[in-house]
Amino acid sequence: MRGFALSLVLLLAACGSSSVIAIPAAEWQPSSPALREKAREFEQVSRAVAASAEKECRRQARSANCDFAILVDLSSRAPANAFQTLDEDGRPLIIFTRPMIDSTENAEEMAFVMGHEAAHHILGHIARQTKNAKESARIFGELARKQGADDAGIERAQALGAEVGVQNYTRVFELEADRLGTKITHAAGYDPMVGMVFFQRIPDPSDRFLATHPPNAERVEAVLQTARQLGLR
């Protein structure tokens, strides 16, 4: 990953984000001694995972921008979150909020989450999600029109269709990213079997309609299957 010297102020739509003030992992230098150690670990992990992700990206998605930048959102009020998006030039960004970094218990968990987010980019999930939303919105809108809905009703149906399309496919995308993220984590020198313990501490969406993530048990099984393929278990 090439140097990324300037801080960014990003206006992001991904994962419900608004204005995000983010800096490269290497530039994060908190004043607290305990947090400085966490920052050092995060920077080391980010370098290893970025290199692993770039190699996998160039292997799988040769036409994609594979120059990953891993950033830290400095907002003290941000929720625990990590997400992947693109900057205005199409460069893949992986952004961790400070509470998200605090919530990880070891380098393996950091690496696992980073690998998962990098996988979203390699697999083209942003573009695929946009395409799915448009197609679902078109279908719902057409059904509403055939039922005699007025313009406002058609617009509401299109909005619902877009949401359904995004959420349903998002669950599939999450499992895809878990599988590829497991490989990226392992290639970076970290144990994905340790990293996936993170799933045990996050709320389980179970099988709710419009849940954005699959049940945790499905995600664990996806990691276990991939780990077996890698000869880890």
ZIMOZI-V815198 format. One record per residue. N is the residue number from 0. RES is the residue in one letter. PSI is psi in whole degrees, -180 to 180 (NA if undefined). Layout:
# ZIMOZI-V815198
N|RES|PSI  N|RES|PSI
This chain:
# ZIMOZI-V815198
0|M|125  1|R|163  2|G|150  3|F|85  4|A|-29  5|L|143  6|S|156  7|L|143  8|V|110  9|L|136  10|L|109  11|L|143  12|A|-16  13|A|141  14|C|32  15|G|19  16|S|152  17|S|-128  18|S|128  19|V|126  20|I|112  21|A|146  22|I|157  23|P|148  24|A|-37  25|A|-19  26|E|-4  27|W|114  28|Q|79  29|P|157  30|S|-30  31|S|131  32|P|-43  33|A|-42  34|L|-31  35|R|-39  36|E|-40  37|K|-41  38|A|-40  39|R|-44  40|E|-43  41|F|-41  42|E|-41  43|Q|-45  44|V|-42  45|S|-39  46|R|-44  47|A|-45  48|V|-39  49|A|-41  50|A|-43  51|S|-44  52|A|-40  53|E|-43  54|K|-45  55|E|-38  56|C|-46  57|R|-26  58|R|-42  59|Q|-37  60|A|74  61|R|-25  62|S|-4  63|A|159  64|N|118  65|C|15  66|D|81  67|F|139  68|A|129  69|I|121  70|L|161  71|V|125  72|D|118  73|L|-4  74|S|128  75|S|-16  76|R|1  77|A|144  78|P|166  79|A|114  80|N|151  81|A|139  82|F|162  83|Q|138  84|T|-171  85|L|146  86|D|-177  87|E|-17  88|D|4  89|G|11  90|R|133  91|P|129  92|L|135  93|I|118  94|I|127  95|F|134  96|T|158  97|R|-44  98|P|-32  99|M|-43  100|I|-43  101|D|-32  102|S|-16  103|T|142  104|E|-11  105|N|174  106|A|-33  107|E|-41  108|E|-41  109|M|-49  110|A|-39  111|F|-45  112|V|-43  113|M|-45  114|G|-40  115|H|-47  116|E|-38  117|A|-37  118|A|-36  119|H|-42  120|H|-47  121|I|-36  122|L|1  123|G|35  124|H|-32  125|I|-48  126|A|-41  127|R|-37  128|Q|-42  129|T|-45  130|K|-44  131|N|-40  132|A|-44  133|K|-43  134|E|-43  135|S|-39  136|A|-40  137|R|-44  138|I|-47  139|F|-41  140|G|-40  141|E|-40  142|L|-42  143|A|-41  144|R|-42  145|K|-25  146|Q|1  147|G|17  148|A|149  149|D|-178  150|D|-41  151|A|-40  152|G|-38  153|I|-41  154|E|-41  155|R|-41  156|A|-40  157|Q|-41  158|A|-43  159|L|-42  160|G|-42  161|A|-42  162|E|-45  163|V|-44  164|G|-44  165|V|-50  166|Q|-42  167|N|-44  168|Y|-29  169|T|-38  170|R|-39  171|V|-43  172|F|-38  173|E|-41  174|L|-38  175|E|-44  176|A|-34  177|D|-42  178|R|-51  179|L|-36  180|G|-33  181|T|-43  182|K|-42  183|I|-43  184|T|-47  185|H|-44  186|A|-25  187|A|-7  188|G|16  189|Y|158  190|D|109  191|P|-23  192|M|-32  193|V|-41  194|G|-35  195|M|-9  196|V|-22  197|F|-35  198|F|-29  199|Q|-12  200|R|0  201|I|153  202|P|141  203|D|119  204|P|-10  205|S|-132  206|D|39  207|R|143  208|F|135  209|L|13  210|A|138  211|T|-17  212|H|150  213|P|165  214|P|145  215|N|-35  216|A|-38  217|E|-38  218|R|-41  219|V|-43  220|E|-37  221|A|-40  222|V|-44  223|L|-43  224|Q|-44  225|T|-40  226|A|-39  227|R|-39  228|Q|-31  229|L|-4  230|G|21  231|L|-25  232|R|NA
